[in-house]
Amino acid sequence: MSKIVISHEHPDWFKPLFAELEAREIVYETVDPTRHHFSIDDETPGITLFFNRMSPSAYLRDGVQGTFYTLNYLKYLEDHGVRVINGYRAFTYETSKALQLMLLQKLGIKYPKSRVVNHPSQIEAAAEGLRFPIVVKANIGGSGAGIEKFDTIEEVREAIKSNQVDLGIDHTALVQEFIPARGGFITRVETLGGKYLYAIKVFTSGESFNLCPADICQTTTGQDLVRNACAVDAPKNGLKVEAYSPPDEVIQKIETIVQRSGIEVGGVEYIIDDRDGEILYYDVNALSNFVADAVNVIGFNPHERLVDYLEQQAVQEGENITVI
């Protein structure tokens, strides 16, 4: 008998996943990583397949304690032979924008010019040589949280003087050039099992940093989308989305990124710099909740393929899926 466990703390993002599992009569359990415990001396966790859906933005929902705890728990599970999807290595990258850019640097993949700081007093010096506007990004964010844009160095100085800069829960942040998006959109590419799944263009004013696919409300033709998340978490934010097929070279780079970071289910965002036409990759996400109303946007339900993948991985562990 297989035991599938899905760890998550968001009340709405994964309802389509659960609906697909239940439609196939696949038994699963959920755990809340912000309210959890385990015994270090327990050598039999009793789990066949563990799917990590912990979100770095949980600190916005009274769940800050789940982030670093999850790193410990994932390591425990892997050390005891549990098959973990988006495990310790993937979540390490998920919880560090600095590590993401270090990986891109190692792979020779271009990204916005950036510095890493651990105190507001270092921001002004770190900004030297960067083109304004700049953004200060909390190292651990999610859903656009912890990102502030500054148009001038004077704005930076005033924010520091007024103690208005928050470096986030690990007191580390990126100081990064703000990239004007050619065409007014960014591109998000979703992957599954280390391979390309689909891509979307997200059209934004450039002033909003919450580009969560589940929170987008309209297509570029004006069609309202049925959202995965609740109205509180997904306000009508003006974002619009359309399906897109990236060039093969882009797909190859993104598959390399997720494979090297250990991300089995996740997305990578990139932008075309309107100043010079350069493609820059800037966000690596191990927490992917797929675009709202996917069938109407991309032509298929990615949750069906995700559940196919979960079934395959569970079967490969040598047991059959338990059905109701």
C-alpha positions as a Markdown table, in Angstrom:
| # | Residue | x | y | z |
|---|---|---|---|---|
| 1 | Met | 0.0 | 0.0 | 0.0 |
| 2 | Ser | 1.5 | 3.3 | -1.1 |
| 3 | Lys | 1.2 | 6.4 | 1.0 |
| 4 | Ile | 1.2 | 9.7 | -0.8 |
| 5 | Val | 1.7 | 12.8 | 1.4 |
| 6 | Ile | 1.3 | 16.4 | 0.2 |
| 7 | Ser | 2.8 | 19.1 | 2.4 |
| 8 | His | 1.2 | 22.5 | 1.9 |
| 9 | Glu | -0.1 | 25.5 | 4.0 |
| 10 | His | -2.2 | 27.5 | 1.5 |
| 11 | Pro | -5.9 | 26.8 | 1.8 |
| 12 | Asp | -6.8 | 27.2 | -1.9 |
| 13 | Trp | -3.9 | 27.0 | -4.3 |
| 14 | Phe | -3.9 | 23.2 | -4.6 |
| 15 | Lys | -7.6 | 22.4 | -4.8 |
| 16 | Pro | -7.3 | 21.5 | -8.5 |
| 17 | Leu | -4.6 | 19.0 | -7.6 |
| 18 | Phe | -6.7 | 17.4 | -4.9 |
| 19 | Ala | -9.7 | 17.3 | -7.2 |
| 20 | Glu | -7.7 | 15.4 | -9.8 |
| 21 | Leu | -6.4 | 12.9 | -7.2 |
| 22 | Glu | -9.9 | 12.3 | -5.9 |
| 23 | Ala | -11.3 | 12.0 | -9.4 |
| 24 | Arg | -8.9 | 9.1 | -9.9 |
| 25 | Glu | -9.7 | 7.7 | -6.5 |
| 26 | Ile | -6.1 | 8.0 | -5.4 |
| 27 | Val | -5.7 | 8.1 | -1.6 |
| 28 | Tyr | -3.5 | 10.9 | -0.3 |
| 29 | Glu | -2.9 | 12.7 | 2.9 |
| 30 | Thr | -2.0 | 16.3 | 3.6 |
| 31 | Val | 0.2 | 17.8 | 6.3 |
| 32 | Asp | 0.6 | 21.4 | 7.3 |
| 33 | Pro | 4.3 | 22.3 | 7.4 |
| 34 | Thr | 3.7 | 25.3 | 9.6 |
| 35 | Arg | 2.1 | 23.0 | 12.3 |
| 36 | His | 4.1 | 19.8 | 12.3 |
| 37 | His | 6.6 | 17.7 | 14.2 |
| 38 | Phe | 8.7 | 14.6 | 13.7 |
| 39 | Ser | 11.0 | 12.3 | 15.7 |
| 40 | Ile | 14.7 | 12.2 | 14.7 |
| 41 | Asp | 15.0 | 8.6 | 16.0 |
| 42 | Asp | 12.0 | 7.3 | 13.9 |
| 43 | Glu | 13.7 | 5.3 | 11.1 |
| 44 | Thr | 10.4 | 4.4 | 9.4 |
| 45 | Pro | 8.5 | 7.5 | 8.3 |
| 46 | Gly | 5.9 | 5.3 | 6.7 |
| 47 | Ile | 5.7 | 7.4 | 3.5 |
| 48 | Thr | 6.1 | 6.2 | 0.0 |
| 49 | Leu | 5.9 | 9.5 | -1.8 |
| 50 | Phe | 6.2 | 13.0 | -0.3 |
| 51 | Phe | 5.3 | 16.0 | -2.4 |
| 52 | Asn | 6.7 | 19.3 | -1.0 |
| 53 | Arg | 4.4 | 22.2 | -1.7 |
| 54 | Met | 5.6 | 24.5 | 1.1 |
| 55 | Ser | 5.6 | 28.2 | 0.0 |
| 56 | Pro | 8.2 | 30.8 | 0.9 |
| 57 | Ser | 5.4 | 33.3 | 1.1 |
| 58 | Ala | 3.9 | 31.4 | 4.1 |
| 59 | Tyr | 5.3 | 34.1 | 6.4 |
| 60 | Leu | 2.6 | 36.4 | 5.0 |
| 61 | Arg | 0.0 | 33.9 | 6.3 |
| 62 | Asp | 1.4 | 33.4 | 9.9 |
| 63 | Gly | 3.5 | 30.5 | 8.6 |
| 64 | Val | 7.1 | 31.8 | 8.9 |
| 65 | Gln | 8.1 | 28.8 | 11.1 |
| 66 | Gly | 7.4 | 26.4 | 8.2 |
| 67 | Thr | 10.2 | 27.5 | 5.9 |
| 68 | Phe | 13.4 | 26.5 | 7.8 |
| 69 | Tyr | 11.6 | 23.6 | 9.5 |
| 70 | Thr | 10.8 | 22.2 | 6.0 |
| 71 | Leu | 14.4 | 22.1 | 5.1 |
| 72 | Asn | 15.1 | 20.0 | 8.1 |
| 73 | Tyr | 12.2 | 17.7 | 7.5 |
| 74 | Leu | 13.0 | 17.1 | 3.9 |
| 75 | Lys | 16.6 | 16.2 | 4.8 |
| 76 | Tyr | 15.2 | 13.7 | 7.4 |
| 77 | Leu | 12.9 | 12.1 | 4.9 |
| 78 | Glu | 15.5 | 11.8 | 2.2 |
| 79 | Asp | 18.1 | 10.3 | 4.6 |
| 80 | His | 15.5 | 7.6 | 5.5 |
| 81 | Gly | 14.9 | 6.7 | 1.8 |
| 82 | Val | 11.6 | 8.4 | 1.2 |
| 83 | Arg | 11.0 | 9.5 | -2.4 |
| 84 | Val | 10.6 | 13.3 | -2.1 |
| 85 | Ile | 9.4 | 15.5 | -5.0 |
| 86 | Asn | 10.9 | 19.0 | -4.8 |
| 87 | Gly | 13.2 | 17.8 | -2.0 |
| 88 | Tyr | 16.0 | 19.4 | 0.0 |
| 89 | Arg | 18.1 | 20.6 | -2.9 |
| 90 | Ala | 15.1 | 22.1 | -4.7 |
| 91 | Phe | 13.8 | 23.8 | -1.6 |
| 92 | Thr | 17.2 | 25.2 | -0.8 |
| 93 | Tyr | 17.1 | 27.0 | -4.1 |
| 94 | Glu | 13.5 | 27.9 | -3.6 |
| 95 | Thr | 14.4 | 29.7 | -0.4 |
| 96 | Ser | 17.3 | 31.7 | -1.7 |
| 97 | Lys | 17.2 | 34.1 | -4.6 |
| 98 | Ala | 20.9 | 34.6 | -4.1 |
| 99 | Leu | 21.6 | 30.9 | -4.7 |
| 100 | Gln | 19.3 | 31.0 | -7.8 |
| 101 | Leu | 21.5 | 33.7 | -9.4 |
| 102 | Met | 24.7 | 31.9 | -8.3 |
| 103 | Leu | 23.4 | 28.8 | -10.2 |
| 104 | Leu | 22.6 | 31.0 | -13.3 |
| 105 | Gln | 26.1 | 32.5 | -13.1 |
| 106 | Lys | 27.7 | 29.0 | -12.9 |
| 107 | Leu | 25.6 | 27.9 | -15.9 |
| 108 | Gly | 26.5 | 30.9 | -18.0 |
| 109 | Ile | 22.8 | 32.0 | -18.1 |
| 110 | Lys | 22.2 | 35.8 | -18.1 |
| 111 | Tyr | 20.3 | 37.5 | -15.3 |
| 112 | Pro | 19.7 | 41.1 | -14.0 |
| 113 | Lys | 22.8 | 42.6 | -12.6 |
| 114 | Ser | 22.7 | 42.0 | -8.8 |
| 115 | Arg | 24.4 | 42.4 | -5.5 |
| 116 | Val | 23.7 | 40.5 | -2.2 |
| 117 | Val | 23.4 | 42.4 | 1.1 |
| 118 | Asn | 22.7 | 41.5 | 4.7 |
| 119 | His | 22.1 | 44.9 | 6.2 |
| 120 | Pro | 20.3 | 48.1 | 5.0 |
| 121 | Ser | 23.5 | 50.0 | 5.5 |
| 122 | Gln | 25.1 | 48.1 | 2.6 |
| 123 | Ile | 22.5 | 48.9 | 0.0 |
| 124 | Glu | 23.9 | 52.2 | -1.2 |
| 125 | Ala | 27.3 | 50.8 | -1.7 |
| 126 | Ala | 25.9 | 47.7 | -3.4 |
| 127 | Ala | 23.9 | 49.9 | -5.8 |
| 128 | Glu | 27.1 | 51.5 | -7.1 |
| 129 | Gly | 27.5 | 50.6 | -10.8 |
| 130 | Leu | 23.8 | 49.5 | -11.2 |
| 131 | Arg | 21.5 | 51.3 | -13.5 |
| 132 | Phe | 18.4 | 52.9 | -11.9 |
| 133 | Pro | 15.7 | 52.1 | -11.2 |
| 134 | Ile | 16.7 | 49.3 | -8.9 |
| 135 | Val | 14.8 | 46.9 | -6.7 |
| 136 | Val | 15.6 | 45.4 | -3.3 |
| 137 | Lys | 14.4 | 41.9 | -3.1 |
| 138 | Ala | 14.1 | 39.8 | 0.1 |
| 139 | Asn | 16.1 | 36.6 | -0.4 |
| 140 | Ile | 13.1 | 34.6 | 0.7 |
| 141 | Gly | 9.9 | 36.0 | -0.8 |
| 142 | Gly | 7.1 | 34.7 | -2.9 |
| 143 | Ser | 4.0 | 36.2 | -4.4 |
| 144 | Gly | 5.9 | 39.4 | -5.0 |
| 145 | Ala | 6.4 | 40.0 | -1.3 |
| 146 | Gly | 9.5 | 41.8 | 0.0 |
| 147 | Ile | 10.3 | 43.7 | -3.2 |
| 148 | Glu | 10.8 | 47.5 | -3.2 |
| 149 | Lys | 11.6 | 49.6 | -6.2 |
| 150 | Phe | 13.7 | 52.8 | -6.1 |
| 151 | Asp | 14.0 | 55.3 | -8.9 |
| 152 | Thr | 17.0 | 57.2 | -7.5 |
| 153 | Ile | 19.8 | 56.8 | -4.9 |
| 154 | Glu | 18.1 | 59.6 | -2.9 |
| 155 | Glu | 15.0 | 57.4 | -2.5 |
| 156 | Val | 17.3 | 54.6 | -1.3 |
| 157 | Arg | 18.9 | 56.9 | 1.3 |
| 158 | Glu | 15.6 | 58.1 | 2.5 |
| 159 | Ala | 14.2 | 54.6 | 2.9 |
| 160 | Ile | 17.2 | 53.5 | 4.9 |
| 161 | Lys | 17.1 | 56.6 | 7.0 |
| 162 | Ser | 13.4 | 56.0 | 7.8 |
| 163 | Asn | 14.0 | 52.4 | 8.5 |
| 164 | Gln | 11.6 | 51.3 | 5.8 |
| 165 | Val | 13.8 | 48.6 | 4.2 |
| 166 | Asp | 12.9 | 45.0 | 5.2 |
| 167 | Leu | 15.4 | 42.4 | 4.2 |
| 168 | Gly | 13.1 | 39.5 | 5.0 |
| 169 | Ile | 13.1 | 36.6 | 7.3 |
| 170 | Asp | 16.8 | 35.6 | 6.7 |
| 171 | His | 18.0 | 39.2 | 6.7 |
| 172 | Thr | 19.5 | 38.8 | 3.3 |
| 173 | Ala | 18.4 | 40.6 | 0.1 |
| 174 | Leu | 19.3 | 41.2 | -3.5 |
| 175 | Val | 20.0 | 44.7 | -4.8 |
| 176 | Gln | 19.2 | 44.4 | -8.5 |
| 177 | Glu | 18.6 | 46.4 | -11.6 |
| 178 | Phe | 14.9 | 46.8 | -12.4 |
| 179 | Ile | 14.4 | 45.5 | -16.0 |
| 180 | Pro | 11.9 | 47.3 | -18.2 |
| 181 | Ala | 10.0 | 44.6 | -20.0 |
| 182 | Arg | 9.9 | 44.7 | -23.8 |
| 183 | Gly | 6.3 | 44.3 | -24.9 |
| 184 | Gly | 5.1 | 44.9 | -21.3 |
| 185 | Phe | 5.2 | 41.2 | -20.4 |
| 186 | Ile | 7.3 | 38.6 | -18.6 |
| 187 | Thr | 7.4 | 34.9 | -19.6 |
| 188 | Arg | 6.8 | 32.1 | -17.1 |
| 189 | Val | 7.8 | 28.6 | -18.2 |
| 190 | Glu | 6.4 | 25.7 | -16.2 |
| 191 | Thr | 8.2 | 22.3 | -16.0 |
| 192 | Leu | 7.4 | 18.8 | -14.9 |
| 193 | Gly | 9.9 | 16.1 | -14.2 |
| 194 | Gly | 12.7 | 18.5 | -15.4 |
| 195 | Lys | 11.1 | 18.9 | -18.8 |
| 196 | Tyr | 9.1 | 21.8 | -20.5 |
| 197 | Leu | 5.4 | 21.7 | -19.8 |
| 198 | Tyr | 4.0 | 25.0 | -21.0 |
| 199 | Ala | 4.7 | 28.7 | -21.1 |
| 200 | Ile | 2.6 | 31.9 | -20.6 |
| 201 | Lys | 3.2 | 35.5 | -21.2 |
| 202 | Val | 2.1 | 37.6 | -18.2 |
| 203 | Phe | 1.3 | 41.2 | -19.1 |
| 204 | Thr | 2.0 | 43.7 | -16.2 |
| 205 | Ser | 2.3 | 47.4 | -15.7 |
| 206 | Gly | 5.8 | 46.8 | -14.2 |
| 207 | Glu | 4.7 | 48.2 | -10.8 |
| 208 | Ser | 3.3 | 44.9 | -9.5 |
| 209 | Phe | 5.6 | 42.1 | -8.5 |
| 210 | Asn | 3.0 | 39.5 | -7.6 |
| 211 | Leu | 2.9 | 37.5 | -10.9 |
| 212 | Cys | 1.4 | 34.4 | -9.3 |
| 213 | Pro | -0.2 | 32.4 | -12.2 |
| 214 | Ala | -3.2 | 31.4 | -10.0 |
| 215 | Asp | -3.9 | 35.1 | -9.3 |
| 216 | Ile | -4.3 | 36.2 | -12.9 |
| 217 | Cys | -7.9 | 37.1 | -13.8 |
| 218 | Gln | -8.0 | 37.7 | -17.6 |
| 219 | Thr | -6.7 | 36.6 | -20.9 |
| 220 | Thr | -5.4 | 39.2 | -23.4 |
| 221 | Thr | -8.8 | 38.9 | -25.2 |
| 222 | Gly | -10.6 | 40.0 | -22.1 |
| 223 | Gln | -12.0 | 36.7 | -21.1 |
| 224 | Asp | -12.4 | 36.3 | -17.3 |
| 225 | Leu | -10.6 | 33.3 | -15.9 |
| 226 | Val | -11.8 | 30.9 | -13.2 |
| 227 | Arg | -9.2 | 31.3 | -10.5 |
| 228 | Asn | -7.7 | 28.6 | -8.3 |
| 229 | Ala | -7.3 | 30.9 | -5.3 |
| 230 | Cys | -9.8 | 32.7 | -3.2 |
| 231 | Ala | -10.9 | 36.3 | -3.9 |
| 232 | Val | -8.8 | 37.6 | -0.9 |
| 233 | Asp | -5.6 | 36.1 | -2.3 |
| 234 | Ala | -6.4 | 36.8 | -5.9 |
| 235 | Pro | -7.8 | 40.3 | -6.3 |
| 236 | Lys | -8.5 | 41.7 | -9.8 |
| 237 | Asn | -5.0 | 43.0 | -10.2 |
| 238 | Gly | -5.1 | 43.9 | -13.9 |
| 239 | Leu | -2.7 | 41.2 | -15.0 |
| 240 | Lys | -3.5 | 39.5 | -18.3 |
| 241 | Val | -2.1 | 36.2 | -19.6 |
| 242 | Glu | -1.8 | 34.3 | -22.9 |
| 243 | Ala | -0.2 | 31.0 | -24.0 |
| 244 | Tyr | 3.2 | 31.2 | -25.6 |
| 245 | Ser | 5.7 | 28.9 | -27.1 |
| 246 | Pro | 9.3 | 30.0 | -26.3 |
| 247 | Pro | 12.3 | 29.4 | -28.6 |
| 248 | Asp | 14.0 | 26.0 | -28.3 |
| 249 | Glu | 17.1 | 27.7 | -26.9 |
| 250 | Val | 15.1 | 29.2 | -24.0 |
| 251 | Ile | 13.4 | 25.9 | -23.3 |
| 252 | Gln | 16.8 | 24.1 | -23.2 |
| 253 | Lys | 18.2 | 26.7 | -20.7 |
| 254 | Ile | 15.2 | 26.4 | -18.4 |
| 255 | Glu | 15.3 | 22.6 | -18.4 |
| 256 | Thr | 19.0 | 22.9 | -17.5 |
| 257 | Ile | 18.1 | 25.2 | -14.6 |
| 258 | Val | 15.4 | 23.0 | -13.1 |
| 259 | Gln | 17.4 | 19.8 | -13.5 |
| 260 | Arg | 20.5 | 21.3 | -11.9 |
| 261 | Ser | 18.5 | 22.7 | -9.0 |
| 262 | Gly | 16.6 | 19.5 | -8.4 |
| 263 | Ile | 13.2 | 21.1 | -9.1 |
| 264 | Glu | 10.8 | 18.5 | -10.5 |
| 265 | Val | 7.7 | 20.6 | -10.5 |
| 266 | Gly | 8.4 | 24.3 | -10.9 |
| 267 | Gly | 8.6 | 27.4 | -13.1 |
| 268 | Val | 11.3 | 29.8 | -14.3 |
| 269 | Glu | 10.5 | 33.4 | -15.3 |
| 270 | Tyr | 12.4 | 35.5 | -17.8 |
| 271 | Ile | 12.2 | 38.9 | -19.3 |
| 272 | Ile | 13.4 | 40.7 | -22.4 |
| 273 | Asp | 15.2 | 43.9 | -21.4 |
| 274 | Asp | 13.7 | 46.7 | -23.4 |
| 275 | Arg | 16.9 | 48.6 | -23.3 |
| 276 | Asp | 19.0 | 46.1 | -25.3 |
| 277 | Gly | 16.8 | 43.1 | -26.2 |
| 278 | Glu | 18.7 | 40.8 | -23.9 |
| 279 | Ile | 16.9 | 37.8 | -22.4 |
| 280 | Leu | 17.4 | 37.7 | -18.7 |
| 281 | Tyr | 16.3 | 34.9 | -16.3 |
| 282 | Tyr | 15.4 | 36.2 | -12.9 |
| 283 | Asp | 13.2 | 33.8 | -10.8 |
| 284 | Val | 13.3 | 30.1 | -10.2 |
| 285 | Asn | 10.2 | 28.7 | -8.5 |
| 286 | Ala | 9.9 | 25.2 | -6.9 |
| 287 | Leu | 6.4 | 26.2 | -5.8 |
| 288 | Ser | 4.2 | 26.2 | -8.9 |
| 289 | Asn | 0.4 | 26.3 | -8.7 |
| 290 | Phe | -0.2 | 26.6 | -12.5 |
| 291 | Val | -2.1 | 29.2 | -14.3 |
| 292 | Ala | -5.8 | 29.8 | -13.4 |
| 293 | Asp | -8.3 | 28.2 | -15.8 |
| 294 | Ala | -5.5 | 26.4 | -17.6 |
| 295 | Val | -7.7 | 24.7 | -20.2 |
| 296 | Asn | -8.9 | 28.0 | -21.5 |
| 297 | Val | -5.4 | 29.5 | -21.5 |
| 298 | Ile | -3.1 | 26.8 | -22.6 |
| 299 | Gly | -5.5 | 24.1 | -23.9 |
| 300 | Phe | -5.0 | 21.4 | -21.4 |
| 301 | Asn | -5.2 | 20.7 | -17.7 |
| 302 | Pro | -1.6 | 20.5 | -16.2 |
| 303 | His | -2.9 | 19.0 | -13.0 |
| 304 | Glu | -3.8 | 15.8 | -15.0 |
| 305 | Arg | -0.2 | 15.6 | -16.1 |
| 306 | Leu | 1.0 | 16.3 | -12.6 |
| 307 | Val | -1.0 | 13.5 | -11.2 |
| 308 | Asp | 0.2 | 11.2 | -14.0 |
| 309 | Tyr | 3.7 | 12.1 | -12.7 |
| 310 | Leu | 2.8 | 11.4 | -9.1 |
| 311 | Glu | 1.4 | 8.0 | -10.0 |
| 312 | Gln | 4.5 | 7.1 | -12.0 |
| 313 | Gln | 6.8 | 8.1 | -9.2 |
| 314 | Ala | 4.8 | 6.2 | -6.6 |
| 315 | Val | 4.8 | 3.1 | -8.8 |
| 316 | Gln | 8.5 | 3.3 | -9.3 |
| 317 | Glu | 8.9 | 3.0 | -5.6 |
| 318 | Gly | 7.7 | -0.6 | -5.9 |
| 319 | Glu | 4.2 | -0.3 | -4.7 |
| 320 | Asn | 0.7 | 0.2 | -6.2 |
| 321 | Ile | -1.3 | 3.3 | -5.6 |
| 322 | Thr | -4.0 | 2.7 | -3.0 |
| 323 | Val | -7.5 | 3.4 | -4.3 |
| 324 | Ile | -10.7 | 4.0 | -2.4 |
